[in-house]
């Protein structure tokens, strides 16, 4: 499956230090499910220090505005 993806140009070979393991899982119907495990990358990603406001708070602020 991965060889076909490389051949079709869907994926490319990389030498980046930032990578995540790929896991191929067989479904019950026999086809394969392509899964990328981003848990290690998520562990080193800095959390957003300025999260977006909640939608309901924004709608309350905008209530009655034209």
N, C-alpha and C positions, 0 to 999 in steps of 0.2 A: 504494500500500500504506500509506504513512504517512497520507495523507488519510483512508483508511478507518479507521485506528486512532484518529485524532483524533475522527472522527465517532462511533465506537462507544464513546468514553470510555476507551479503553485507554491513551492517552497524552494529555498536556495540553501547552499551550504554556508555556514557562518563560523567564524572563529572568535566571536564575541565572548567576553567574560560573563556577560549577562545572558544566561540561558536558563531554560527550564526543561526538565525531563519530559519526554513524550511517552505516553502509555497507550498501547493499543489493546482495547478490551473487546472480546467477542460477544456480540449480542446473542439473544436466544434464537434469532432467526439465522444465525451463522455469519451475518455481515459484521464488519469491524467498526468500532467506534473509536475515533481519534481524539484522545484526551491529552491536554497539556497541564501538567501539575505546577501551578504558580505559587504554591505555599512557601517555598524558599525565597522567591522573589518578593512576596508580600511581607516576609519577615524583615527584609532590609529596606523596604520602601518607607520613606518618611511620611508620617501622617499629615494631612492637610491641617494647618494651624488656623485657617480661616474657612470653616465649612460654610456652605451655602445656607442661607436662611430657609426655614421651613415654608412650604407653599402656603399653608393656612395663615401663617404670620404675615406673609407678603400680601395675601388677599385682604386681610384685616387692615393693613396699612393703606391699601389702594381703594378701599371701600368708599364710594361716593366721588371718586376722582374722575374728571372728564378729560 
